[in-house]
Amino acid sequence: MVAQPCWLREFTRLRWAVLFLGKADACWFAHYLSREQIKPFMNKGERISRLVGGLTAEDVDPNQTDISKHPFYRAFFRCWNEQHYYEAHDVLEQLWLKTNSGDADFFKGLIQAAGAFVHLQKRFEHPLHAKHSRRLPPAVRLFQLAEKNLSSFAPQHHGLDVVTLCQLLRGYADQIVASDYKTNPWSPETAPKLELM
């Protein structure tokens, strides 16, 4: 089997996307599709780069070597502070997957912390939902994993006060456990903010 050139694979993928979406009788070039129609067929890395580009006024340089200035790292904190924990997780995941350094556990800990807050946010928004009402135990597990991964980078790493973040994560986990997994300590009004030094 002969490998298709990159442009041909993309062209074929977009054509199938159009056919799948029922647009076969219309022109099948990508610029006739809405963003929502193209999004499922777009590479996750491309989507994250566009998200980060939309968050910052500067050009996104995914090859930035200073982690504290890396646009994906900075976008993580912006997403977190705007309570977009899932997007924060996705943004930092792209940096974690492309970085071969001693920072892997640091990034993993931040991703796990964001994931824990996704659980709390979903539980807050849908407390009686069959799936979302069971999100407190996985949140506690993620808080504990995040603290474990982050603690070796204390007291400070890449401009982040790691000690304070670990205390915050432990505090949330302890509150949930103390309530016998019945009380969600997170709310939009009291959501924690993370600031870089």
Residue frames as qw, qx, qy, qz and C-alpha x, y, z in Angstrom:
[[0.000, 0.889, 0.459, 0.000, 0.00, 0.00, 0.00],
 [0.420, 0.354, 0.000, 0.836, 1.37, 3.41, -0.99],
 [0.211, -0.551, -0.465, 0.660, 1.12, 6.21, 1.56],
 [0.219, 0.838, 0.408, 0.288, -0.98, 9.16, 0.45],
 [0.309, 0.325, -0.159, 0.880, 0.57, 12.61, 0.45],
 [0.100, -0.316, -0.583, 0.742, -0.49, 14.76, 3.40],
 [0.282, 0.207, -0.068, -0.934, -2.58, 17.15, 1.27],
 [0.479, -0.053, -0.714, -0.508, -4.45, 14.25, -0.35],
 [0.319, -0.287, -0.849, 0.308, -5.30, 12.69, 3.02],
 [0.041, 0.334, 0.375, -0.864, -6.63, 16.05, 4.24],
 [0.366, 0.137, -0.386, -0.836, -8.58, 16.60, 1.02],
 [0.466, -0.152, -0.839, -0.239, -10.13, 13.12, 1.25],
 [0.218, -0.306, -0.748, 0.547, -10.93, 13.57, 4.95],
 [0.185, 0.295, 0.158, -0.924, -12.72, 16.86, 4.32],
 [0.437, 0.044, -0.584, -0.682, -14.62, 15.40, 1.37],
 [0.418, -0.252, -0.872, 0.030, -15.82, 12.50, 3.51],
 [0.063, -0.299, -0.546, 0.780, -16.74, 14.98, 6.24],
 [0.341, 0.189, -0.151, -0.909, -18.95, 16.85, 3.80],
 [0.510, -0.056, -0.744, -0.428, -20.54, 13.65, 2.51],
 [0.322, -0.243, -0.836, 0.373, -21.09, 12.45, 6.07],
 [0.046, 0.334, 0.393, -0.856, -22.75, 15.74, 6.96],
 [0.393, 0.612, 0.682, -0.068, -25.20, 15.42, 4.08],
 [0.117, 0.804, -0.093, -0.575, -23.75, 18.18, 1.95],
 [0.593, -0.001, 0.674, 0.440, -22.99, 16.00, -1.08],
 [0.410, 0.719, 0.497, 0.261, -25.11, 18.11, -3.41],
 [0.057, -0.991, 0.052, 0.113, -23.35, 21.32, -2.35],
 [0.484, 0.696, -0.462, 0.262, -19.79, 22.29, -3.09],
 [0.894, -0.378, -0.221, 0.095, -17.65, 20.09, -0.88],
 [0.466, 0.455, -0.359, 0.669, -14.73, 22.37, -0.16],
 [0.459, -0.340, -0.625, 0.531, -14.02, 23.03, 3.52],
 [0.056, -0.036, -0.148, 0.987, -14.70, 26.76, 3.36],
 [0.460, -0.311, -0.432, -0.711, -18.39, 26.01, 2.82],
 [0.637, -0.390, -0.656, 0.108, -18.57, 24.27, 6.19],
 [0.359, -0.858, 0.065, -0.361, -19.11, 25.98, 9.52],
 [0.027, 0.597, -0.707, 0.378, -16.52, 25.78, 12.29],
 [0.677, -0.204, 0.548, -0.446, -18.74, 23.33, 14.19],
 [0.928, 0.320, 0.022, -0.189, -18.92, 21.04, 11.15],
 [0.593, 0.609, -0.479, 0.218, -15.17, 21.03, 10.61],
 [0.338, -0.679, 0.517, -0.397, -14.19, 20.81, 14.29],
 [0.899, -0.207, 0.355, -0.150, -14.71, 17.03, 14.68],
 [0.896, 0.378, 0.065, 0.223, -12.39, 16.40, 11.73],
 [0.196, 0.867, -0.332, 0.317, -9.67, 18.83, 12.82],
 [0.662, 0.119, -0.578, 0.462, -6.54, 17.66, 14.59],
 [0.529, -0.751, -0.363, 0.153, -6.77, 18.24, 18.37],
 [0.553, -0.298, 0.012, 0.778, -3.44, 20.06, 18.32],
 [0.141, 0.358, 0.374, 0.844, -4.77, 22.44, 15.67],
 [0.362, -0.745, -0.469, -0.307, -7.88, 23.14, 17.76],
 [0.610, -0.627, -0.228, 0.427, -5.78, 23.83, 20.86],
 [0.443, -0.040, 0.161, 0.881, -3.43, 26.13, 18.94],
 [0.060, -0.545, -0.424, -0.721, -6.44, 28.09, 17.68],
 [0.521, -0.746, -0.414, -0.015, -7.89, 28.26, 21.19],
 [0.600, -0.457, -0.085, 0.651, -4.61, 29.54, 22.61],
 [0.297, 0.209, 0.309, 0.879, -4.26, 32.00, 19.72],
 [0.232, -0.687, -0.457, -0.514, -7.72, 33.34, 20.56],
 [0.602, -0.701, -0.320, 0.209, -6.75, 33.78, 24.23],
 [0.508, -0.511, 0.101, 0.686, -3.59, 35.75, 23.61],
 [0.338, 0.892, -0.003, -0.301, -2.83, 38.76, 21.49],
 [0.107, -0.666, 0.667, 0.317, 0.54, 37.29, 20.55],
 [0.710, 0.329, -0.547, -0.296, 1.36, 34.66, 17.96],
 [0.892, -0.338, 0.263, -0.147, 1.36, 31.14, 19.32],
 [0.396, 0.620, -0.677, 0.022, 4.85, 29.72, 19.20],
 [0.941, -0.285, -0.039, -0.179, 4.58, 26.10, 20.35],
 [0.821, 0.234, -0.295, 0.429, 8.40, 25.89, 20.22],
 [0.186, -0.831, 0.254, -0.459, 8.91, 28.44, 23.01],
 [0.668, 0.120, -0.660, 0.324, 11.59, 26.97, 25.28],
 [0.023, -0.172, 0.551, -0.817, 10.97, 29.09, 28.40],
 [0.205, -0.412, -0.887, -0.042, 8.06, 27.21, 29.96],
 [0.078, -0.562, -0.504, 0.651, 6.89, 30.16, 32.08],
 [0.187, 0.476, -0.166, -0.843, 6.47, 32.17, 28.86],
 [0.065, 0.092, 0.904, 0.414, 5.08, 29.35, 26.73],
 [0.414, -0.104, -0.169, -0.888, 1.66, 30.37, 25.38],
 [0.663, -0.238, -0.664, -0.251, 0.12, 26.97, 26.21],
 [0.448, -0.196, -0.655, 0.576, 1.37, 27.16, 29.81],
 [0.058, 0.074, 0.211, -0.973, 0.04, 30.70, 30.24],
 [0.514, -0.146, -0.436, -0.724, -3.26, 29.75, 28.56],
 [0.510, -0.245, -0.813, 0.138, -3.68, 26.96, 31.13],
 [0.200, -0.282, -0.536, 0.771, -3.85, 29.56, 33.91],
 [0.273, 0.055, -0.135, -0.951, -6.14, 31.84, 31.96],
 [0.566, -0.188, -0.670, -0.442, -8.56, 28.99, 31.26],
 [0.438, -0.261, -0.762, 0.399, -8.35, 27.86, 34.90],
 [0.062, -0.224, -0.359, 0.904, -9.12, 31.34, 36.22],
 [0.439, 0.055, -0.246, -0.862, -12.09, 31.64, 33.86],
 [0.639, -0.030, 0.646, -0.417, -13.36, 28.26, 35.18],
 [0.796, 0.450, -0.268, -0.304, -12.75, 26.51, 31.86],
 [0.570, -0.518, 0.637, -0.025, -11.07, 23.54, 33.49],
 [0.865, 0.250, 0.428, 0.085, -11.58, 21.12, 30.63],
 [0.538, 0.819, -0.056, 0.189, -9.95, 23.55, 28.19],
 [0.232, -0.829, 0.498, -0.103, -7.13, 24.17, 30.69],
 [0.791, -0.196, 0.578, 0.031, -6.55, 20.42, 30.79],
 [0.789, 0.526, 0.280, 0.148, -6.52, 20.20, 26.97],
 [0.256, 0.932, -0.220, 0.132, -4.16, 23.15, 26.53],
 [0.334, -0.717, 0.608, -0.070, -1.57, 21.86, 28.97],
 [0.879, 0.027, 0.476, 0.014, -1.90, 18.31, 27.67],
 [0.695, 0.704, 0.007, 0.146, -0.58, 19.51, 24.32],
 [0.045, 0.847, -0.483, 0.216, 2.50, 20.98, 26.02],
 [0.672, -0.422, 0.589, -0.153, 3.00, 17.88, 28.19],
 [0.907, 0.255, 0.334, 0.027, 2.85, 15.53, 25.20],
 [0.632, 0.722, -0.064, 0.273, 5.42, 17.54, 23.26],
 [0.107, -0.847, 0.440, -0.277, 7.90, 18.18, 26.05],
 [0.898, -0.015, -0.377, 0.225, 10.67, 15.72, 26.82],
 [0.119, 0.593, -0.444, 0.661, 11.94, 17.06, 30.09],
 [0.250, -0.088, -0.817, 0.513, 11.86, 16.60, 33.83],
 [0.310, 0.014, 0.192, -0.931, 8.63, 18.61, 33.83],
 [0.405, -0.155, -0.790, -0.434, 6.41, 15.68, 32.80],
 [0.337, -0.424, -0.790, 0.289, 5.11, 15.05, 36.34],
 [0.020, -0.312, -0.231, 0.921, 4.63, 18.78, 36.89],
 [0.354, 0.057, -0.420, -0.834, 2.43, 19.07, 33.81],
 [0.432, -0.237, -0.854, -0.166, 0.65, 15.83, 34.69],
 [0.211, -0.369, -0.670, 0.609, -0.12, 17.18, 38.18],
 [0.178, 0.270, 0.031, -0.946, -1.58, 20.41, 36.78],
 [0.427, -0.027, -0.659, -0.619, -3.66, 18.42, 34.27],
 [0.384, -0.305, -0.862, 0.130, -4.94, 16.17, 37.05],
 [0.049, -0.341, -0.461, 0.818, -5.82, 19.19, 39.19],
 [0.338, 0.163, -0.255, -0.891, -7.82, 20.70, 36.32],
 [0.450, -0.119, -0.820, -0.333, -9.50, 17.32, 35.80],
 [0.222, -0.327, -0.785, 0.478, -10.53, 17.22, 39.45],
 [0.144, 0.357, 0.226, -0.895, -12.16, 20.63, 39.09],
 [0.384, 0.008, -0.617, -0.686, -13.97, 19.43, 35.95],
 [0.366, -0.292, -0.882, 0.048, -15.58, 16.78, 38.18],
 [0.109, -0.416, -0.556, 0.711, -16.55, 19.33, 40.84],
 [0.213, 0.239, -0.167, -0.933, -17.92, 21.77, 38.27],
 [0.414, -0.104, -0.750, -0.505, -20.03, 19.09, 36.57],
 [0.313, -0.365, -0.826, 0.294, -21.33, 17.94, 39.97],
 [0.005, 0.362, 0.310, -0.879, -22.22, 21.54, 40.87],
 [0.310, 0.170, -0.370, -0.859, -24.04, 22.10, 37.57],
 [0.713, -0.064, -0.513, -0.474, -25.92, 18.76, 37.63],
 [0.233, -0.398, 0.750, -0.474, -26.11, 17.49, 41.24],
 [0.738, 0.053, 0.499, -0.451, -28.98, 15.07, 40.59],
 [0.677, 0.505, -0.432, -0.317, -27.77, 13.68, 37.26],
 [0.989, -0.143, 0.028, -0.025, -27.03, 9.95, 37.39],
 [0.797, 0.307, -0.154, 0.496, -23.46, 10.33, 36.11],
 [0.193, 0.651, -0.217, 0.701, -22.51, 13.74, 37.51],
 [0.630, -0.669, 0.079, -0.386, -23.80, 13.01, 41.01],
 [0.950, -0.247, 0.048, 0.186, -21.02, 10.39, 41.36],
 [0.571, 0.689, -0.171, 0.412, -18.11, 12.70, 40.53],
 [0.363, -0.859, 0.283, -0.227, -16.79, 13.42, 44.04],
 [0.864, -0.334, 0.333, 0.174, -14.77, 10.19, 44.54],
 [0.766, 0.388, 0.173, 0.483, -12.93, 10.57, 41.19],
 [0.089, 0.913, -0.084, 0.389, -12.27, 14.22, 42.04],
 [0.616, -0.723, 0.309, -0.046, -10.63, 13.21, 45.32],
 [0.894, -0.020, 0.304, 0.329, -8.48, 10.63, 43.54],
 [0.546, 0.661, 0.106, 0.503, -7.34, 13.25, 41.02],
 [0.222, -0.922, 0.172, -0.265, -6.61, 15.78, 43.79],
 [0.776, -0.517, 0.346, 0.107, -4.41, 13.17, 45.50],
 [0.821, 0.246, 0.284, 0.430, -2.62, 12.21, 42.29],
 [0.291, 0.858, 0.032, 0.422, -2.08, 15.86, 41.39],
 [0.423, -0.860, 0.254, -0.130, -0.63, 16.63, 44.81],
 [0.866, -0.247, 0.350, 0.256, 1.68, 13.62, 44.57],
 [0.702, 0.457, 0.248, 0.486, 2.94, 14.67, 41.14],
 [0.131, 0.893, 0.012, 0.430, 3.33, 18.35, 42.03],
 [0.628, -0.776, 0.040, 0.039, 4.87, 18.07, 45.52],
 [0.811, -0.144, 0.174, 0.540, 8.35, 17.19, 44.27],
 [0.405, 0.551, 0.197, 0.702, 8.47, 20.57, 42.47],
 [0.360, -0.909, -0.208, -0.030, 7.89, 22.59, 45.66],
 [0.054, 0.555, 0.517, -0.649, 8.29, 25.27, 46.73],
 [0.385, 0.735, 0.018, -0.557, 8.07, 27.00, 43.36],
 [0.530, 0.002, 0.710, 0.464, 8.32, 25.87, 39.75],
 [0.223, 0.367, 0.569, 0.701, 7.95, 27.81, 36.50],
 [0.116, -0.274, 0.007, -0.955, 6.55, 30.81, 38.39],
 [0.663, -0.433, -0.413, -0.450, 3.91, 28.79, 40.26],
 [0.301, -0.463, 0.627, -0.549, 3.70, 28.56, 44.05],
 [0.582, 0.015, -0.790, -0.192, 3.52, 24.77, 44.19],
 [0.146, -0.074, -0.803, 0.573, 3.24, 24.60, 48.00],
 [0.364, 0.193, 0.276, -0.868, 0.12, 26.77, 48.01],
 [0.629, 0.155, -0.476, -0.595, -1.43, 24.81, 45.14],
 [0.456, 0.009, -0.885, 0.095, -0.81, 21.49, 46.93],
 [0.055, 0.147, 0.665, -0.731, -2.43, 22.89, 50.09],
 [0.509, 0.195, -0.057, -0.836, -5.42, 23.99, 48.01],
 [0.618, 0.112, -0.693, -0.355, -5.79, 20.54, 46.43],
 [0.305, -0.052, -0.875, 0.373, -5.44, 18.78, 49.80],
 [0.224, 0.132, 0.428, -0.865, -8.01, 21.16, 51.30],
 [0.629, 0.137, -0.275, -0.714, -10.61, 20.36, 48.64],
 [0.589, 0.056, -0.802, -0.083, -10.00, 16.61, 48.96],
 [0.154, -0.046, -0.781, 0.604, -10.20, 16.76, 52.77],
 [0.412, 0.103, 0.215, -0.880, -13.51, 18.68, 52.67],
 [0.693, 0.103, -0.474, -0.533, -15.07, 16.10, 50.36],
 [0.521, 0.028, -0.835, 0.174, -13.83, 13.14, 52.41],
 [0.019, 0.020, 0.626, -0.779, -14.95, 14.79, 55.69],
 [0.563, 0.122, 0.072, -0.814, -18.47, 15.11, 54.26],
 [0.592, 0.047, 0.803, -0.050, -18.45, 11.38, 53.41],
 [0.192, 0.036, 0.699, 0.688, -18.46, 12.33, 49.71],
 [0.108, 0.694, 0.709, -0.057, -21.75, 14.19, 50.00],
 [0.002, -0.924, -0.145, 0.354, -20.71, 17.86, 49.83],
 [0.646, 0.479, 0.175, 0.568, -19.12, 19.60, 46.87],
 [0.384, -0.641, -0.157, 0.646, -16.93, 22.46, 48.15],
 [0.276, -0.009, 0.410, 0.869, -16.68, 24.10, 44.71],
 [0.276, 0.797, 0.504, -0.188, -18.92, 26.87, 43.45],
 [0.498, 0.636, 0.196, 0.555, -18.43, 29.50, 40.74],
 [0.188, -0.941, 0.009, -0.283, -18.29, 32.23, 43.39],
 [0.592, -0.714, 0.372, 0.032, -15.54, 30.56, 45.44],
 [0.919, 0.335, 0.010, 0.209, -13.58, 28.93, 42.59],
 [0.594, -0.595, 0.197, 0.504, -9.83, 29.18, 43.23],
 [0.477, 0.868, -0.138, -0.005, -7.60, 31.31, 41.04],
 [0.838, -0.189, 0.156, 0.487, -4.00, 30.49, 40.16],
 [0.190, 0.972, -0.129, -0.054, -1.48, 33.27, 39.59],
 [0.834, 0.221, -0.133, 0.487, 2.04, 33.03, 38.32],
 [0.478, -0.720, -0.051, 0.501, 4.74, 34.88, 40.26]]
